[in-house]
Amino acid sequence: MKKIYVGNLGSLTSGMEVQTLFESYGKVLRAGVLANPDTGESRGFGYVLMSDDEEANEAIQDLNGKTLN
């Protein structure tokens, strides 16, 4: 199991969009974008939890530096 930090996300990017992107590489157990508790606005980063380390490493390799939204 591997937890992946996903940074530099646009303010309108949702956890579902991040999950869908990573699901093309394998099983995603959980994905989310962190929000400011006071304003509800995105903090610009999130995490993805993938069940298989090899699939996670492939996703990291392929998606590093890519743009979402």
C-alpha positions as CSV (number, residue, x, y, z in Angstrom):
1,M,0.0,0.0,0.0
2,K,1.4,3.4,-0.9
3,K,0.2,6.9,0.0
4,I,1.0,9.5,-2.7
5,Y,1.2,13.3,-2.2
6,V,-0.4,15.2,-5.1
7,G,0.6,18.8,-5.1
8,N,0.0,22.0,-7.1
9,L,-3.7,21.3,-7.7
10,G,-6.0,24.0,-9.1
11,S,-8.5,25.4,-6.7
12,L,-11.4,23.7,-8.6
13,T,-9.9,20.2,-8.7
14,S,-11.9,17.7,-6.8
15,G,-10.9,14.5,-5.0
16,M,-13.0,12.6,-7.6
17,E,-11.0,14.0,-10.4
18,V,-7.8,13.0,-8.7
19,Q,-9.1,9.5,-8.0
20,T,-10.3,9.0,-11.6
21,L,-6.8,10.0,-12.9
22,F,-5.0,7.6,-10.6
23,E,-7.5,4.8,-11.2
24,S,-6.2,4.5,-14.8
25,Y,-3.0,3.0,-13.1
26,G,-4.7,0.6,-10.6
27,K,-6.9,0.3,-7.6
28,V,-7.3,3.5,-5.6
29,L,-8.4,2.9,-2.0
30,R,-8.9,6.6,-1.2
31,A,-8.3,10.0,-2.8
32,G,-9.0,13.5,-1.6
33,V,-8.1,17.1,-1.8
34,L,-7.6,18.9,1.4
35,A,-9.6,22.0,2.1
36,N,-9.3,25.0,4.5
37,P,-11.7,24.2,7.3
38,D,-12.7,27.9,7.7
39,T,-13.3,28.7,4.0
40,G,-13.8,25.3,2.4
41,E,-11.4,26.4,-0.3
42,S,-8.8,23.9,-1.7
43,R,-5.4,24.0,-0.1
44,G,-4.0,23.0,-3.5
45,F,-2.9,19.5,-2.5
46,G,-4.2,16.1,-1.7
47,Y,-3.4,12.4,-1.3
48,V,-4.0,9.2,-3.1
49,L,-3.9,5.8,-1.4
50,M,-3.2,2.9,-3.8
51,S,-3.2,-0.7,-2.9
52,D,-0.4,-1.9,-5.1
53,D,3.1,-0.3,-4.8
54,E,4.1,-1.1,-8.4
55,E,0.9,0.5,-9.8
56,A,1.5,3.5,-7.5
57,N,5.1,3.9,-8.7
58,E,4.0,3.7,-12.3
59,A,1.4,6.5,-11.6
60,I,4.0,8.6,-9.9
61,Q,6.5,8.1,-12.8
62,D,3.9,9.0,-15.5
63,L,2.1,11.8,-13.7
64,N,5.0,13.7,-12.2
65,G,4.9,17.2,-13.7
66,K,1.7,16.6,-15.6
67,T,-1.2,19.1,-15.5
68,L,-4.7,18.3,-14.3
69,N,-7.3,20.9,-15.2
